[in-house]
């Protein structure tokens, strides 16, 4: 018979082993936490169950695929939203849609979450059937739906990594660029250089292929690490650093106006900028207001709130 101390030792060892195994599984958790919403109200079909299956299948593909070699705890997963509005179903299993992709980042020391990117993609056409397994190979084009979903998985990873380290998302943007290159020969819309100036090709071109946009990517880091992440402890320094980040973006915008990367950045940040700068030193608020008018003149009435009180 084991002595009491030996039993206690074995019990403690078993507990430690279980704890280690739990930690290992937690660290290897997949990287993404996408919420997928499907709006198919305008589609005339009695087979509505396909849209529920589509939501579930897309979420599982995005959230259960291992996209990197990095280790993520469950609370470190990158949050994102994919809002898919089905426009038409030309034939059984064939769909055209608009998509809105929002990538979300927590702000250090708070419960607040900030939008990193808000991108409208109006060129989704894909085939999907109920119970269809989704398989992806980053070296080859398999089908349009897996390429679409994988592209935005790597964009989400890259944008998030850029916000935590200068140009930290480069490897993920390179993979997204490879997906674009592989998909271009398939003939689907949204992948081509000459199809539109605001499509997937141009988003990853801004992020990866064109070195002139590197200051914008640097601004992602400065805005978040040196701005939003310290806002709770030092608001005035945070505001000044965010203004400096906006000036980095404007330097690029003055040379390359109306780029999809800058438009998507401002679509994500406009409300937040009004909230951040509606208080504080009036001189700095006027400066940021003038900077935003150069960057984003279409939202003049919204930005006027910054200097109204």
C-alpha positions, 0 to 999 in steps of 0.5 A, spaced: 500 500 500 502 506 498 504 511 503 499 517 504 505 522 502 506 518 496 499 518 494 499 526 495 505 526 490 502 522 485 495 526 485 499 533 485 503 530 479 497 528 475 494 535 477 500 538 474 500 534 468 493 536 466 495 543 467 501 543 462 496 539 457 491 544 458 496 550 457 499 547 451 492 546 448 491 553 450 497 556 447 496 552 440 489 555 439 487 557 432 489 565 431 482 568 429 475 569 432 471 571 426 464 572 426 460 571 420 453 574 418 449 572 412 444 577 409 440 573 404 433 577 404 433 579 397 435 572 394 428 569 392 429 562 394 425 557 398 432 553 400 434 558 406 438 553 410 444 553 405 445 560 408 445 558 415 450 552 413 454 557 409 455 562 416 457 556 420 462 553 415 465 560 413 466 561 421 469 554 422 474 555 416 476 561 419 476 560 426 479 552 426 484 553 421 491 554 423 494 560 419 501 561 422 506 557 426 505 562 432 502 560 439 496 564 441 492 563 447 484 563 447 484 571 449 489 573 444 485 571 438 484 576 433 477 578 432 474 580 426 467 581 423 465 578 416 458 581 414 456 578 407 450 581 403 448 576 398 446 579 392 444 574 387 443 566 386 444 565 379 444 558 379 444 553 385 450 553 389 452 560 385 452 566 389 454 573 388 455 578 394 458 584 397 462 583 403 464 588 409 470 586 413 472 589 420 478 587 424 478 589 431 484 590 436 483 590 444 486 597 447 491 595 452 489 596 460 481 597 458 475 593 455 475 598 449 476 595 442 478 599 436 477 598 429 483 597 425 480 596 418 473 597 415 474 594 408 468 594 403 469 588 398 463 588 392 466 583 388 464 576 391 462 571 387 463 564 389 460 557 389 457 553 395 453 547 397 451 545 403 455 540 407 461 542 402 468 541 405 472 547 405 480 546 403 485 551 402 492 550 399 496 557 399 500 555 393 495 553 389 488 556 387 483 551 389 476 555 389 474 562 389 471 561 396 477 558 400 481 564 396 476 569 399 476 567 406 484 565 406 485 572 403 482 576 409 484 571 414 491 573 412 489 580 412 487 580 419 493 577 421 497 582 418 493 588 420 493 586 427 501 584 427 502 591 424 499 594 430 503 591 435 510 591 431 513 596 426 511 592 419 510 586 423 505 583 418 509 583 412 509 575 412 502 575 412 501 580 407 506 576 403 501 570 403 495 574 401 499 577 395 500 570 393 493 568 394 491 574 389 497 572 384 494 564 384 487 567 384 488 572 378 488 566 373 481 563 375 477 569 372 473 571 378 472 578 379 476 582 385 483 579 384 485 583 378 489 590 377 485 593 372 478 591 374 477 596 380 482 601 384 478 599 390 479 591 390 483 586 393 489 586 389 489 594 390 489 593 398 494 588 398 498 592 393 498 598 398 500 593 404 505 589 401 508 591 394 508 598 394 514 601 399 511 608 398 505 606 403 510 603 409 509 610 413 502 608 413 503 601 416 508 605 421 502 609 423 498 603 424 503 601 430 504 609 432 497 610 432 495 604 437 502 602 441 504 610 442 496 612 442 491 608 444 494 603 448 497 609 453 491 613 452 488 611 459 494 613 463 497 619 459 491 622 454 495 629 452 501 625 450 497 619 446 493 625 442 499 628 440 502 621 438 496 620 434 496 626 431 503 625 429 501 618 426 495 622 422 501 626 419 505 620 417 498 618 413 497 625 410 505 625 407 503 619 403 496 621 401 499 627 398 503 623 393 498 618 393 491 620 394 485 616 394 488 610 396 484 604 398 488 603 404 488 610 407 480 610 405 479 603 409 483 606 415 479 612 415 473 608 415 475 605 421 477 611 425 473 617 423 468 616 429 474 614 434 478 620 432 472 625 433 471 621 440 479 622 442 479 629 440 473 632 442 476 634 449 483 636 450 488 642 448 484 646 443 490 648 439 492 641 438 484 639 436 484 645 431 491 642 428 488 635 428 482 638 425 486 641 419 489 635 418 483 630 417 480 635 412 486 634 408 486 627 409 478 626 409 474 632 406 468 628 405 467 628 413 468 635 414 461 636 418 463 630 422 470 632 424 467 639 426 465 636 432 472 636 434 473 644 435 465 645 437 466 646 444 
